[in-house]
Amino acid sequence: MRAVPFDDVFAQLTAVQLSAVDLARLRKWVAGISHPAECIALIEHATRGRPCPRCACPRVHRCGQASGLQRFRCLGCGRSFNALTGTPLARLRKKEHWLAYLQCVLESRTVREAARVVGVHRTTSFRWRHRFVPGAMRDRPSTLSSIVEADETYRLESQKGSRNMTRKPRKRGGVAKKRGISGELDCLLVARDRSGQTLDFHTGRGPVTVAQLEKCLKPALLPDVLLISDSARSYRHFAKQAGIMHEMVNTKGGGRARGAIHIQNVNAWHGRFKSWLVRFRGVASRYLINYSGWQRVLDARRLTTPAHLLCAAVQLG
């Protein structure tokens, strides 16, 4: 079919009397258009001055182009690289669709919805989700300060999508065979201070242990913080070993708050996360931390545009 020149299309549009609905549709369509050069410009601007991702040598020189990106050669190790080498987005294609897909990430669309909106296959949509989201979720605070609330939430272990299951398959949803918190449940530890800074950790299955708290929380807590938790013994022992102030709320005994001593902020985050997760109809355990990081990025409202998400995703870990 012969391509129609843009001037002819533009002339026809100007001659048509568009209604408010037609104008809204046209604006939405135009807003979703992106050119590969726009995405490449954002990537190269965000990574300007980056040293070699392999040996961290700052002495590099230009060495041609590939896939629209400038290549560089390191004068230290002699290896070549581009702006995406060493990032979760390395070797991904179809850059002209990336910004439109990141808008779908901001709108929390499912894999199939995003594939339909962007115009890619559903397997590509799934692959992109688990490349873009882990990249963007590295935008997280390094430490928490002042009053820090910590608590876990548990979800039934899932092997969704696995080709080699280690147990018999369950019907959709399913229930744990054992009562209480057992090895059948994935533990998601969330720590949140009163300014809204949040950190999340997938600690594995079963109740959180002192060793896990030591590994996850200790590097993130300043020495003068006040840690507030429920009455689990692991928090008490961790706080004693770490030498930080600690207050407990006996939630099992009906206790909720003693003035400023409560864990309602972190529990509210748990509630928002679980409600948001329903739309995806089950999440595999191996991807749980990706989804909690996704929700954390949305909840923080720091990365609010596709360009912000793209720039965060191409930063080296």
N, C-alpha and C positions, 0 to 999 in steps of 0.2 A: 504494500500500500504506500502511495506517495505521501511523503511528509508535508504537512501544511506549514508554510512560513509563519513565524510568530506575528509578523506585521498584519497578516490577514486575520489571524485569530483575534488580535487586539482590536482591529477595526470592527469586527463583528460584535465584540463585547461592548464597545463604546456605542454601537448603534442600537443595542438592546436595552429596553427599559427593565432594569432589574428590581425585583421586590426586596423587601428587607430580609426575607428568608434566603433568597438567592445570594444577596450580598454577604450574609453570614456564612453560607456554605463556601462561597468563593474565598472569603478571608481565611477561613479555616484551612482550605486546600492550599492556598498560597503560603500560609504560615508553616505548613508541614513540608514544604519543598526545601531541600538542602542540596548543596553541591559538594562533591568530594573535596574541592579546594577549601571550602569553609571548615570542614572537619580537620583537614590536614593543617590548616593555618592555626587552629586552636591547639592541636597536639604539639606542633613545633614551638609555639609561643610558650606553652606550659613547661616544655622541657629544654628551653634555651639555656645554654651554658652547662648542660649536664656532663659530668665526667664519664669515662668509660664504665659501663655497668659491670664489667668483669674484674678489672683491676683497680678501678677508681682513679686512674691517671687522668689529670685534667688536660693533658697535651694531646689534642686530636686535630685532624685536618679533614676537609671535605673529600669525599671519595665517590662521586657519582650519585645517582638516584635509583630507587627501586620502589615500585608500587606507589609512586607519588611522593614518597618521603625521602628527604636528604639522608644519604649515608655518610658515615664518618669512619675514619680509620684511626685506631689508637696508636700513638707513638711509643707507648710503653710495652704492650703485649702484642701489637701488630694485628689484632682482630678488628673486624669491621662491625658496625652496629648502626641502628637507626633510633629514632625517638621512642619506639615501642619495645625495643629489646630489653628483656628483663622485667616487663610489665605483664599483667594478666591479658592485655590486648594484643600481645605479639602474635603475628601470623593470622590474625582475623582479617576477613575480606569484606567487601561491600561497604566501604567507609561512607558512601553516600547515604546509607540508611541508619548510620549510628545515632545521629542526633534525634531522628524520629523515634528510634527504639528507646533511647534514654528518656524521651517524653513518656513513653509507655511505662517505663520503670517508675517514674515520678507519679504516674496515675495508678500504680499497683495493678496493672493488667495481667491476666493469666497468660500462659505461654501461647495458647491458640489465638487469643484476642490480639496479642502483640504481633504475632505472625501475620494475621489478617490485615491489621492496620498498616504495618510497615511493608508488607508484600514480600516476605521471605518464608521459607519452609519452617514448620514447627520445630524440627530438630535444630535448625539454625537459631531459632528464637530461644530454645532451651539452652543451647551452648552459650549464646550471648548473655543470657541472664546470669549464668554462673561464671562469667568472666567479668562483666561490668560491675555486678554487685559486690563481689569480693574486692575489686579494685577501689570502688567508691567507699566501702565501709572501713577502709584504713584511715579515713578521716575521723579520728576518734581522739578524745583527750588522753594525755599521757598520765595525768594524776587527777585524783579527786581531793577536795579540800573541805574544811569546816565540818559540817555534819553529813555523814555518809550512811545511807540506808543500804542494807544488803539482804537479799533473800533469793531463794531458788523457786523455780516453777518446774513442773515435771510433765513430760509428754510420753505417751506409750511409744516404745521403740518401733521403728518402721523400716522395712527393707524395700520400700516402694521402688520399682524400677530395677531391682537387682536380678541378675540372671542366675546367680548361685546363692540361693537362700540357705541360711543355717538352721532353719526351723520350718515347720509346716506353715503354709500360707493361712492367713486369717481372712475372714470376710471383711468387707470394707468397714473401717472403724475398729471393731474388735475391742476386747477388754483384757486386762491383765489377769493372769491365772492366780497370782498371789495378791493378798491384801496389803495395803499400805505401800510404802516406798520400797521397791525391790529392784533387782537387777533388770527388770523388764522395762524400766522407765528411764528415759533420757533426762539428765539434769541440766537445766539452763540457769546459771548463776548470773544475777544482775545486781550491780552496785550503782547507786545513783546519789549524787549530792543534792543539796537544796537549791543549787543554782541551775539544776536540770542537766548537768553533765552526767553521761551514762556510759557504763562499760558492761559488756556482756561476755560470758564465757561458757562454752559447752564443756562441762567437766567429765562427761562420760555417763555411765549408768549407775543408778543407785544413789543413796544419800551422799551429800557433799562431805568430804573428809577434811581434816586439819591440813594434810599435805597439799590438797588441792587449793584450799584457801590461801595457804602460804605461797603457792606458785602463782595464783591469779591475782589476789588482792594486795599482797604485801608490796610489790613494786609500784602499785597505783595509789597507795595511801600515804599521805604526808604524816610525819611523826605526831603532829598536834591535832589530828582528826578525832572526832567522836564517832565511833562505829555503833550503829544501832541495828539490831537483828532480832529474830525471834528467839525462842528459848533453846534452840538446838545447842548441844554441848560443843560441837565442833567450833562454833564461833567464839565461845567463851575460852576454849583452850588456845585458839589461834590468837585472840587479842592478848592473852596473857603472855604467850611466847613472843609476839611482835612488840609488846610494850606500848600498846595504844589503849586509849580510854574506850570503854565498851559499856553499852546499856542494852538490856534485853526487854522485849515486850512479850508477855506470855499470851500469845494469840490462841493457843489451845485452851487456855483457861478463861477465855472470853475477854482478855485484856486487849484494848485497841490503842489507847493513847494516854500518855501522862504529860500533858502540855505539849512541848516540842518533841517529846520522846515517842516516836511512832514510826512505822514503816509503810505508811499509806501511799507515799509517792512511788515507791518501787512496786508496790502491789497494784497500783493504778496502771503502771507501765505494763505489768504482766497482763492485766485485763485488756488493755488496748492491743497488745501483741496477739493474744489468743483470738480476739474478735476479728482482727485484720487477717489472721491466718486462715480463717474459715473459707475464704474465697478460693483458696488453692486446693481444697479437698484432699488434704493429706500431704505431709512433707517427709521425705526420707531422712533418717537420722543423720546420714553423712552430710546433708545440706542444711541441717537445723541452724547452725551458726551463721550461714549465709542469710537466712531469712530473718533471724534476730538482728543481724547487722543491717539489713535492708530497712527493717522497721525503725531501728535506732537512727539511721540517716534521715528518714522521713520525719521522725519525731523531733529531731534536733533542729530542723528547718534552717540549716546552714547551706546545704546544697539544694537550691530551689529551681535551677534551670538545667536543661541538658548540657549546656556548656560547662557549668559548675561540676556536674557529675563526671563529664569526660576528663576535665583537668585533674580531678581527684583520682580517677582510675589510672591515669598514665604516670602517676608519681611512683618512683621506685620505692620498694618496701625497705 
